[in-house]
């Protein structure tokens, strides 16, 4: 057991050093940032001025052998994580996230092995810490999508006004890309660049939906595709979509107000067991200490944690009303 622990600690230190090096190189290298910014801003005028590779290369890691390994796996889970990294608009590839997950998991496993000799606790702590990088990416993705949805009604109005003024649809996309900050301006500029490179309107709009997972954006894309197929007044359609999105925001605000009591109750119920355990530890340490010293107490704690997770999930589903 001691030899296994030493091996895990060695692997954790090696992965920590490697992950720190990769994260530092991805975040703080100004030359890399400059090159990536120029590549994002590459437009149709650059075509013909040099050897431009128009085939999109899938880069999953900056380490060659690790990139080939991930490309050879072809696992759906890795594809979903890669899409999440793309939707979060992170500058580093999916390989950094996967390495960070392994590093955190091994570190949690090693630290838990020092604190307790109960093997299920080692696995639980390792799994919990291993999910932290993925949770960070998910939070970044949700924040970016929320900002995009807040900007989308104004973007629809600007597109409608540009169409009424006689501009083409691409002209409206260019105006949105120039006038709006990230993420709306950035994403519409990417869509315009794809159209200028020769990508079909439908494919460029579908790529926009793949980068931004939003129901409101899907409504806009479907409306534009149907209008290009069957005809109609696109400016009026965009104005109606913007009005619909604003009404949905108002309804979401009312629902959030009405469910505030339920959310507060959920927070209190989740925090109450820990608070009571702390109070009992102060009043009678030997009484509450039996849970941590007796093997049956370990199972009781594990069962309580599982039931709390299930209860939190149920309460979240109760107050999370989709509009």
Number of C-alpha atoms within 10 A of each C-alpha: 6 7 8 9 15 12 12 17 17 14 16 21 14 13 19 19 11 16 21 16 11 19 15 11 13 17 13 10 11 11 9 13 14 10 10 13 11 10 10 12 13 15 17 14 9 12 13 8 7 7 8 10 8 8 6 6 7 9 17 23 22 15 13 10 10 13 17 13 13 18 16 9 9 10 10 9 9 17 15 12 18 19 17 23 22 19 22 22 17 14 13 19 18 25 22 21 23 21 20 25 22 23 26 23 24 27 23 22 26 23 16 20 18 10 10 12 10 12 11 13 18 22 17 16 20 23 18 15 21 23 16 16 19 18 12 12 19 17 13 18 21 17 12 20 20 16 13 23 22 15 17 23 21 18 25 24 20 20 26 23 17 20 20 14 11 10 13 13 17 20 15 23 23 19 18 25 22 14 12 17 13 14 21 25 20 17 22 25 23 22 23 24 21 20 19 15 16 10 14 12 19 16 14 20 24 17 15 20 20 15 19 27 19 15 12 18 19 17 14 18 19 13 16 20 16 13 14 12 9 7 10 12 11 19 20 15 17 24 19 16 21 21 15 14 21 17 12 14 14 12 13 15 11 11 16 16 10 12 14 12 11 15 17 11 12 18 12 12 14 15 11 12 13 11 12 11 14 14 13 15 14 11 11 11 13 12 10 17 14 13 15 14 11 11 11 12 15 17 13 14 13 15 12 13 12 12 12 15 13 12 15 16 11 13 16 14 11 12 17 13 11 7 8
